Amino acid sequence: MLAILRKEITSFFASPIGYLVMAIFLILNGLFLWLFNGEFNILNNGFADLSSFFTLAPWILLFLIPAVTMRSFSDEKKQGTLELLLTKPISTFQIVLGKYLGAVLLIILALIPTLLYVYSVYQLGNPIGNLDFGSTLGSYLGLLFLVAAYTAIGIFASSITDNQIVAFIVAVFGCFFFYMGFEGLADFIASNFLEQLGMDAHFKSMSRGVLDTRDILYFLSVTLFFMMLTTANIGVKKFDKKGFTTITLLLLGLLVLNIFTHSIYKRFDLTSDKRYTLSEAAINTIQTADSPIEIDVFLDGTNLPSEFRRLQTETKQLLDEFAAQNSRIIYKFINPLEDDNLRESNIQQLNNRGLTPMQVSVQEAGTSSQEVIFPWALASYNGVTVKIPLVKNKIGATVQEIASSSIQHLEYAFADGFSKLINPKRRKIAILKGNNQLKDQYLFDFVKTIKDYYYIAPFTLDSVSSNPQKTLTELQDYDLIISAKPTDAFSENEKYALDQFTMHGGKSLWLIDAVAMEQDSLYNASGKAIATSRDLNLTDFFFKYGVRINPVLVNDLYSAKITLASGEGSQSQFQQLPWFYSPLVNPTINHPIVNNLNLVKFDFANQMDTLKNPTSVSKTILLQSSILSKTDGTPREISLAMTSQEPDPQAYTKGYQNLAVLLEGTFTSVYNNRVKPFDITSDKSTSPFTKMLIIADGDVVKNEVGRNGPLELGFDRWTGQLYGNKEFLLNAVNYLLDDDGLINIRSKEVAIAFLDTKKVAAEKTTWQVVNLVLPLALLGIFGLLFNYFRKKK
């Protein structure tokens, strides 16, 4: 067998045709990956990976491998040496195996120069070395399994004819049919089973860096089947009824084995961030789905920028992972702008459903154009439909940063959407009233958002003075209470009821203003107002739990702008001016509530201190002002004239000021060892494990109200910016109430590696020459050395 293997390699490299075949393979790869503009061009795509190569390679190998294998047996038949070979003291299968291994080794030799692509991407990464080696290794292993199956088909094609051209054509057709043919048939008759018989479905998974025992078994089965078919075809004995029965039984056995192991498998996600391994919480959202979940993804089109093509690919791969967990998940990609006649009506229909379009810039042939895309998906289940955003926008972010954050957000976005569809509401939230909290019109968008997940009801503590036990019992029916910007002080009875709610395991979200100051109060003739401290009688309440809200205002140079009108009547103009009492907070910690979050806008926020006691409560600072901050004490005059004054940077030395603190643990009652305001039957001094989030600003939850009603929370109608307030608060509520860990998906880091665009622009020609010429030079050097030593021998 080894002699046959050596003969195959020697005869291949002794002929110029062998070098020509390998050179064509390397040239085609080099042109498509490094020179030609298009979706395969690594330099234009901007991503530090080799996904383009592993997408292109199966199509080039579709012709390369038949060119290598076409002479394996057809040449032996034509020269009449096959019969002589069969008389040798080795088995027919060993002959086939020798020919097969020789062809595989030749293809591997052709692939070795492509490792130069790995080095190039490594050097061009931002920073250098920003390449996922685990994913790349897994992709190469997947390519080797594809090579093994292609080669087996090519060897079989060579065994059925003595004409090399015929063998080449049959091999190309066979490889193409197994790679794409089954998928085409599966689409035609809507059969998932047929799709699984094709190589494409199995190779796509492996080309991402995910090794699945089902995919490995499939390629090994195809390889073994065609090798046994070749063995039976060239055997001395005629391929009779017995041989046909043996091959049929082998085929059925391999099919049964693959079907049997489809539910018993092991996956190895070799990517460094395990991006293709769904979280347990995400899997749980779809396990109970007993009807089809139909998903329409509108992120489709031919002119998508490379970043959005990557987002499109990642979306498809994620949905494949969900579909692998539950076969009832069915998805399709739709381009709503494909038909010019229906373009405007489709845009209007999608807009009416809340799917707003996005304009992106497309660079092509040195020119830039604007394209409209719809980065949304609609998921439907049992007649209910939810919209799923695919793009996670961030204020001031580059296209690369938007793509990275969007890809990282995908799993949570779909898992959250599926959870809305499949899992019924089971938690109850009380919106506290009675202490002059924000009116409903200012809470409208926030309440509308969380009602998709939970039961919402207003709750007043007014009756606690007359019937405390009944009030407390009713309050404990809720899982979470929200107090949004109360302005009237809490009585001791109310505080005790709220304390006992916490002692019985209730969660709470507090949005507190310790300073009385409203931006609307500045819009008067003088443009001034006095900020004073506000006593809500909650100081001891929060102090006992581990925080203190100080009656000071946070003044931050990194802040939002205020819109002021100048001039009169038709001559008036609106100006955007700095307003340092509206801090813009960029979350810096990796916590599910604030991970991958847009800027959060505050207004007249207060500063909080965290206390060492109690030790049984952990304190996580979620949001802080920027390092260029200071605090202004009260009472204080606030004037719009500040917008025209240049701030003194030397005064902003207080550093980071705490604005939102999460408390988790076992709380001690505020009224422990104190006289209780009233008697109840189940007084507790210590709580079970529970959570509380305190935000030192009530305006974080407040949406603006326009002429046509409430606007979206976080939307600034003057600048058109959408801040991250709504997502922050929704994440907070989900975290406080989430028992199945869905919110923790947000902590999953998906690292998207990018190329250094400046380095690519400066050294583009160099790397194009390196990857086009050097592989050919290496092939030429190998050929010279091989023939030199061969002649010398």
Helices and strands as residue ranges (DSSP letters): H 2-13, H 16-30, I 31-35, H 42-45, H 51-69, H 74-79, H 82-86, H 92-111, G 112-114, H 115-124, H 133-159, H 164-176, I 177-181, H 182-189, H 192-196, H 199-207, E 210-212, H 213-234, H 241-260, E 267-269, H 280-287, E 293-297, H 306-325, E 329-333, H 343-352, E 358-364, E 367-373, E 376-381, E 384-389, H 399-422, E 428-433, H 440-450, E 455-460, G 462-464, H 468-475, E 480-484, H 492-503, E 507-511, E 515-516, G 519-522, E 528-533, H 539-545, E 547-550, E 553-556, E 559-566, G 569-571, E 573-585, E 600-601, E 607-610, E 617-624, E 629-632, E 636-639, G 640-644, G 649-651, E 658-668, E 686-695, G 698-701, E 705-706, E 709-710, H 725-737, G 742-747, H 757-792
